Amino acid sequence: ELISEMDIWNEESRQVKCIRNDDGLWGNTDSASKYLEVGKIYSVTNVDRHDWHTRITLAEFPDKRFNSVCFGELNT
């Protein structure tokens, strides 16, 4: 399974893979290390782009927002 950087311009609901969950580098989002597991597949429900970062919402954690850099696209 090949992984590429998350496409923040794709606003469709889809599955992505967690590629990192380290905190400290991403301000203004929920704690990735508390909720995300590296290597696990999650379902994107919303993409919220800003000038300097992009936050995404996952079906698994509908009330949390995570930085898009924590995820990679699944190539099928």
C-alpha positions as CSV (number, residue, x, y, z in Angstrom):
1,E,0.0,0.0,0.0
2,L,1.5,3.3,-1.1
3,I,1.0,6.5,0.8
4,S,1.3,10.1,-0.5
5,E,0.9,13.4,1.3
6,M,-2.7,14.2,2.2
7,D,-4.4,16.2,-0.6
8,I,-5.9,19.1,1.3
9,W,-7.8,20.3,-1.8
10,N,-9.8,17.1,-1.9
11,E,-12.9,17.8,0.2
12,E,-14.5,14.4,-0.5
13,S,-15.2,12.0,2.4
14,R,-12.5,9.3,2.1
15,Q,-10.1,7.2,4.1
16,V,-6.7,8.3,5.1
17,K,-3.8,6.7,7.0
18,C,-2.3,8.2,10.1
19,I,1.5,8.6,9.4
20,R,2.4,10.6,12.5
21,N,0.8,11.5,15.8
22,D,3.5,13.7,17.5
23,D,2.2,16.8,19.2
24,G,4.0,20.1,19.7
25,L,4.5,20.8,16.0
26,W,0.8,21.5,15.3
27,G,-0.9,24.4,17.1
28,N,-4.6,25.0,17.3
29,T,-5.7,21.3,17.0
30,D,-6.6,18.5,19.3
31,S,-3.9,16.2,20.7
32,A,-3.0,13.7,18.0
33,S,-1.0,11.5,20.3
34,K,-4.0,11.1,22.6
35,Y,-6.4,10.0,19.8
36,L,-4.5,8.8,16.7
37,E,-2.6,5.6,16.1
38,V,0.1,5.6,13.5
39,G,-0.7,3.1,10.7
40,K,-4.4,3.1,11.4
41,I,-7.0,4.1,8.7
42,Y,-9.5,6.9,9.5
43,S,-12.4,8.4,7.6
44,V,-12.3,12.1,6.7
45,T,-15.6,13.9,7.0
46,N,-14.5,17.5,6.7
47,V,-11.5,19.5,5.5
48,D,-11.0,23.0,6.9
49,R,-8.2,24.9,5.1
50,H,-6.5,28.0,6.6
51,D,-3.6,30.1,5.4
52,W,-0.9,28.2,7.3
53,H,-2.6,24.9,8.3
54,T,-5.4,22.6,7.5
55,R,-7.6,20.9,10.1
56,I,-9.6,17.8,9.3
57,T,-12.5,16.1,11.1
58,L,-12.7,12.3,11.3
59,A,-15.8,10.2,11.6
60,E,-14.1,8.3,14.5
61,F,-13.7,11.6,16.5
62,P,-16.4,13.9,15.2
63,D,-15.8,16.6,17.9
64,K,-12.0,16.7,17.4
65,R,-9.9,18.5,14.8
66,F,-6.5,17.2,13.6
67,N,-3.7,18.7,11.5
68,S,-3.6,17.3,8.0
69,V,0.1,16.6,8.3
70,C,-0.7,13.6,10.5
71,F,-2.2,11.8,7.5
72,G,-1.4,10.4,4.1
73,E,-3.6,9.4,1.2
74,L,-4.2,5.8,0.4
75,N,-3.3,5.0,-3.2
76,T,-5.6,2.3,-4.6
